[in-house]
Amino acid sequence: MNVLMIYPKFPEQTFWNTARSVELLWGRKAIMPPLGLLTVASYLPEDFSVRLVDRNVAEESEDDWRWADVVFLSVMLAQREDYRACVTAARMRGKPIAVGGPLTHALPEEVAADADWVCFGEAETIMERFTGDVRAGRRARQYHGGSSTNAEQIKIPRFELLPRINDYATMPLQFSRGCPFQCEFCDIIEIYGRVPRAKAPAQMCAELEAIERLGFRGYIFLVDDNFIGNKRKAKELLAQLASWNRAHDYPFRYYTEASINLADDEALLAGMSRAGFFHVFIGIETPDPKLLKTTRKMQNIPGNPLDKLATIRRHGLHVTAGFIVGFDGEERGVFEAQRAFIQGSGIGVAMVGLLQAIPHTQLWRRLKSEGRLLEALSSTGNHTVEGLNFIPKGVMTKREYLESYCELVRRVFEPKAYFERTVPALLELRAKVPLGALRRHGLALSAVLLKETYHFGLRAHAFRLYFWRAFLRILWKRPGALEAFIFDCAVFHHLHGHAAHIQRELDRYLTSPHPDDVLDQTIEDCAPAPQRKLGAA
């Protein structure tokens, strides 16, 4: 049985797709490979031959199609457009299709219409039944893996299937699944549950060794949606990881995502620093406690978020963060409040998005029951250009939200504002990088810095002055923060262009006719109604 695994392309213009900057500065073709497909491949029977095609690196050939007996697709909501192209190509060639990934949770009816086999939830518990049906040709099957896989029994992903591992800037690993919190807009707790399940430290070290043997050196992204969901397990891993790094001469640097209560645990922060973590993404969403309560993000309410950011930086962790506008009850001043907080926080890489009700989340169910949901038929989970997919509740209309959001994004990613806010935060960093890690990674970082100096310090007329001011100040006062500065500059190269893209797309949207999109109403203007569909009479 020949299995062609295909990973669809991400749209070029999303907040997360920094591939153009990665290629320009690191010479790599994509950010990271598809961990889900690599993990699924480790569960296939021995008589299943596998080819992996990541369309973010290179497209499949006609030889791949002729070779394939079956096509496996793993899809996120953001990949929906290219997923449709993959389905069409497979159907044209008469190839049966199996689909898994978050898209199956968000749009189950659409996927069921496309696929011969649909895998919901975690794959590990259904692989024996699934592969048996594939082998026997029993189609039109669905499998529900749930969210109870024993993480300590998950197999090592088959990284050797990657045609060229150094096409990627980062290698992904998953330590845990699930999050103990209950943010209303989040789909992670719907997919993985609220009881974090973590791998054993020995498993993680074995996965690192598998990557190391293939010749990859550089960054490892622990893709957990909340690395500290189980703090005790995280601390156990960090202690083992610090020892492993020393024994293997520091082949990797690490980054991840975590909740802001990370700042409340000094031992955890110290452990991350010793283990080689240099960067963490945090979902701040809003500095307004009332809005945090509205969206059930209770873990963000205690304490001063600026103080917490300073605590995290003192342990050498560079912070990037997510922010959201669109919560119920917001006043017109919310956009200026967000801008002022972002500028004062020192967070350069600030993902500022419009609230979107992802299908089958708590938020989606509530808005549907309230008659406020707009069934966005082209939904891709892109929080920056698709806009609110519901009728706002408060003083602002959707039109006002989109117009104010355009201005917010423009101001946040102006070169002057970006570089002026990042420098104070970088000066707060107290990075303690072992000499071995500096020796191992210093040359590669120096090469990237030279490229940035050329592209941003010489060629980029719009912001070269701000680049030089920031660079020289960091070099003089905090050279240990240069790694984070290199990161911020690389992402700014992407974000500056992405902000312009947002402006164009929303301007076009706002000037197009949308009679059913309720652009100029709030929920107070509307009588209770069933779920609204775009394009409905």
N, C-alpha and C positions, 0 to 999 in steps of 0.2 A: 504494500500500500504506500503510494507516494503522496506525501502531504506537503502542499505548498502553503506555507504560513506567510500572510501578507499583513503588513502594518500600514494603514493608510496615511497619507500626508496630513500634516497640520496646515491650516491656512497660514500664508506668509505673514499676514498682519493680525497677530494676536499679541497680547501682553507677554505671553510666555515664550513665544517662538523667537528666540534670539539667534537663530541659525545663521543669519547673514553676518552678524557681528562675530560669531564663533568662527566662521570660515575666514573672515577678513583678518582676525587677530590671532587665532590659534591654528588656522589651517585645517580645521576639522569640518566635516560635512554636516554633522547634526549634533544635537545636544546630548541625547542619550538613546540607547536602544530600547526595544519593547520588552520590558521585564516580564510582563504577563505571558507573552508567547514563549519566551525562553523557559519560563517555569512550566507551562503546559507541556512543552516538548520533553521535559524530563519524566513525564508520566506516560508517554506513549510506549506501546509494546515494541519489542526489539525488531519486529518485522515491518514497522512503520518507518520508512525513510523520510527525512525532513530536509526541505530547503526553506530558508528564511529570507524574505525580501522586505526590507524597510524602505518604503517608497519616499521617505524623507532623505534617503541617501542615494538610492538608485531604483529605477523601475524594473519590474519583472520583464523578462524576455519572452519571445515566442517559444523558445526552447523550454523555459520554465513551465509555460502553459501546456505544452505537449507532454511534458514529463509528469505533470500532476494528475493524480486520480481524484483528489479532493482538495478544497481550498479552506483553510482556517483563517478567520479574520478576528482580530481583537480590536475593539473600537471604543474610543472616548467620544463624548458628545461633540467636542470641538472638531473631530475628524469626520463628521457626518457627510460633508460634501464629497470628499474623496472616497469615503466608504461607498457611496452610491455609484461612483465610477468603477470601483472594484467589483461590486455586485454585477453591474452591467457587463463588464468584461468577462467575468466567470460564466454568466448565463449565455453569452454569445458563443462561448466555446463548449457549452454543455457540461460544465464542471459543477458538481454538488458543493454546497457551501455550508460551513459551520461558523456560527458567530457567537462570540462572548465579549465580555468587557462591560464597562459602565453604560454603554448605549442600550444594552438589553434591559437595564433597569429603568432608564429614562423613557425609552420609546419601544416598549415590548411589542406593540401591535405592528409597528413598521418593520421591526426586525423579523418577526414571525412570518410576515408576508414575503420576506426576501430569502430566508434561510431554510435549509433542509434540516438543520439541527441548531437549536438555540440553547445556550448554556447560561443560566442565570446564577448570580452569586459566585461563590468560590468553587473553583474547578476541581480541587483535589479529591473531593468526596464522590464525584460523579464520573471520574475518568474511566473506570472499568466498564460501567454500563454504556457510556458514550462511545468509547472506542469499539465495544462489541457491536453496537448498532451500525457504526460507520463501516466496519469490516463486513457486516452482513448486508449492507445496503438498505437497512430499515430507516426510511426517511420520515420527515414530518414529526420529529421527536423534540420534546423539550425536557430540560433537566434543571432541577433546582438544587444547587449546591449549598444554599443557606449561608450562614456566617458562623459556623462552629468548628472549622478546621482546627485541629491541634497544631499550632504553629511549630512545635518542636519536632513534628514529623514531616514538615515540608521539605521536599527534595531540593538539591542544589540546581539552580537554573543552568541551562546548557549554553553557557557563553561561547563555547567553541563553535556554535552554529553561525555566529556573526562572520560574514565573509572577511571583513577587515575591522578588527576591534578598534584600531586607532583612527577610524573615521569619526569617532565620537569624542566629544570633549569631556564627558562624564560617564561613569558606570553607575547604574542604579542598583541598590539593594533594598530589600524590605525587611525590617527588623520586627515590626509589629503591625497588627491590624486592629481597627476599632478605636473608638475615642469615648471617654467616660462622660463627656459633656453633651448638651442637647440643643445646640444652636439651631434655631428654627429653619434656617435656609440651607442647612448642610445636608448633602446626600451621602456623606461618608458613613454616618451612623445608620442610615437606611441600608447600605450595602454590607457593611462590616459589623454593625452592632455597636453597643456601648460598653462591652466588656473587652478591654484590650487583651490581645493574645500575642505573646512575644516568643521569638525563637531563643534557643539557648546560645550563650556566647560562643560555644564551640562550633555551632552551625554557622554563625556569622564569620568566624575566622576561616572556616573551610571555604566559604563562598569568596572571601577575599583572596585566599590562596589560589582558587580557580582562576580568578581574574589576573592575579599576579603572574601565574604560569603562562598565560597567553601574551604576556609582554606589555600589558597596559600599565601606565604609571600616570598619576595625576589625581583627579577629583572623583570622590565617591559621594553620591547623593543617596542618603537614606530617605526613601520616598514615603515613609510613614506620614500620615496626615497629622499625627501628633506623636512625635518621638517619645514624649514623656507621659503618655497616657498611663503607663505603669511605671512609676518612678523607680521602684525597687529593682525591677528588671532592667531598666535603662542604666542604673548605676552599676549593676553587675556586668553588663556588657562593656561599659566605659572602662572599668578597671581592667578587664581582659584585653580590650582593644589597645590600651596604652602599652601593655606588655607586648602584645603582638607587633605593634608598630616598631618598638625598639628592636625586637628580635629580627625583624625583616628590613631594617634600615629605612624605615619611613617611606614606603612606596606611595602612600596616598595621603591626601588631605580630605576632610569630610565637611559636609553641610547637610542640613535637614530642616524640618518644619516643627514648630512646637507652640504650645499655648503660652500666654504671657506669664502665667504663674511659674514658669521656669525661673523668673527673677526671685521668687520666694525661697529658693532652695540653693544655698551657697555650695553645698557639697555636690549637688548635681552640676552646677555651673563649673566648679573646679574640675570635676571629672570630665566634662566635655572639653575643657581647655587642654587637659593632660592627654586626652585621647586624640587630639589633632583636629578638632572641629574649629572652623574659622568663621562660620556664617550660619545664621538661623533666620528662617522666615516665620513671622508671627502675624496672626490675624488680629489686628487691632480693631478694624471695622469703623469705629467711631469713638471719640473721646467722651461722648455724652452718656452718662449713666442711665438716664431715662430711656434712651434708644437701645442701649445694651439690654436693659430689662425687657423691652418690647420684643427683642429678637431672641431672648432667652440665653444670651451670652453672659451668664452670671459670673463666670470665672474672670472676666475682665473688669468687674466693677470695683473690687477692693483696691485701695491704694492709688497712688499717683502714677499714671502710665509713663510719664517722663522720667520719674525716679527709677522706675523699673527698667527702662531702656538703659539708663546710665549704669545700673547695677550689672546688667548683662554685658555691656561693653567693657566694664572693668575686668571682666574675665576673658577679654580678647575675642569676643563673639561679635561679628559685624551683623547688624540687624537690617533686614528688609521686611516690608510689611504690606498687608492688604487693608484697604479702606473701602467702605460701601456708603453710597447715598441711595435713598429710596425707602427708608423705614417709615412705618406709619407714624404720623404725628410730627414729622419734621417741619420746622419753620423755614422761611426763606433765607434766614441767615446761616443755614446749615453748610452751604458751600464755602462761605468765607471762614466759618469755624473749622471746617476740614482743612482748607488751605493753610490757615494760620497754625493749626496743630502740626501738620506735615512739615511746614517750614521750621517750626520751633523744635521739632523732634529730631532733626538731623537725618531723617531717613530719606536717602536719595531715591532708591528703588521702591517707590510707593505705588502699588497696584491700586489705582483708584477706579472702582467699578460701580456700575448701576446695579442695584438689587435685581436679581432675576429669580423667579420661582422655578427651580429645576423640577421637572416632573417627579411626582411621588415623594417629595419631601414634605415635612410638616407644614412649611409655608405654602406650598402648592396646594395641599389639601385644604388648608384654612381659606385661602383666597378663592378656591373653587367653591367651597360651601357658602362663601359670602357673595358669590356672583361677580367677583372682581377680576377673575382670571381671563386674560386674552390668550386664546390658544394659538401661540405663535407657530405657524406651520413650518417656518424655516429655522426653528430654534437650533442653535449650535452651542449653547452655553457660553457664548462670547459676551461677557458682562460689560464690555467697553463700547460696543457699537450697536448691539441689538436693542438696547434700551429696556425700559421696564416692560415686562410682559403681563402687566396688570394695571388696573385703575388705581392711581395713588389715593391714599386716605390722609387728608390734611388740607393745607391752604394752597398747595401748588398743583397745577395740572401737569400732565405728562409733557406737554410742550415746554412749560417752564423748567421742568427737570432737565430736559435734553439741552435746552439753550444754556442753562446755568452750568451743566456738566461740561459742555464744550469749553466754556470759559475757565472752569476749574482745571481741566486737563492742560489747557494752554499755559496757564500760569504756573502750575506745578512743574512742568517740564520745560520752561524757559531756561536757557543755559545759565543765565546769571543766578536765578533762584536755585537751580539744581546744585551748582558747584558751591554756592555760598552756604547752603544748609549742610552739605556733606562734610565740609572741612571740620567744623567743631565736633561732629560726631566721630570722625576718624581720629581726631586728637584725643578723644576719650578712650580709645582702644588701648588695652594693656596686653597685647599679644605676647605670649611666651612660647616662641617657636623653638623646638630643640635644634641644636646645631646640625644634627643629621638630616632633619627635614629641610633646613635652609640649604644645605649642600645638595640634597636630592632635587629640590624644586626651584632653587634660586635661578638657575640658568634659563629654564623654560619661562619663568615669570619675567626675567630680564628681557627675553626676546619679545614677549608680548608688550612689555612697557616701551620698548624701542618702536614697535609698530604703532602703538598709541601715540607716542610722541610725534611720529611722522604724520599720521592721519589726523590727529586732533590738535597737535601743537603747531603744525605747519600748514596743513591743507584746509582745515575746517575754519574758514573765515568767520563763521557765525559764533564760534565759541572758543577759539584758540586762546584768547586772552584769559578767559576764566579757567581754562585747563592749566595754563602755566602758573597762574596765581595759586591754584590749589596744589598742583604738583610740587612746586618749590617749597611751599609751606609745610606740606607733609614730609617731604624729603629732609627738611631742616629740623623739624620739631618732633616728628614721630615716624621714623623710617620703618618701624615695625608694622605700620599700617599701610604700607605700599601695596600689599596683596589685596586688601580690601579696596584701596583706591583704584587699582587696576580693574577690579571687578566692577566697581561703580561706573567707571568710564566706559567699559565695554557694553554694559547694559544701557547706559545713556545713549550710546550710538544707535541702539535699537529704539529706545523710548522716544527720542526726539523725533524720529521719523514716524513712529506709531502715533504720537500725539497729532501730527499733521493728518494722518490717515483718519483718525477719529473725527477730526474737524470736517474733513471732506464728506465722510459717510453720513454723519448726522446732519450736516447742511443739506445734503441731497435728500435725506429722509424727511426732513422738516419742510422742504419745499415741494414735496410730492403729495398728491392727494391720498388721504387715508381716512375715508369717511367712517370706517368701522373701528378705527383704532382709538377712538375716544381721546384724541390728543388734547382737547380743551375742556375736559371735565375732571372733577375729582369724585370720589365715591359719594360725597354729600349731594352732588348734583344728580345722582343716578338712583332710580328705584331699584330694590333688590331684583336681580335677574339671574337667569341660568347662565352657565359658562358661555362666554362670548367667543365666537370664532372669527378670525380675520377673514374678510371677504364674504361673510354671511350677510344676507339681506336684512 
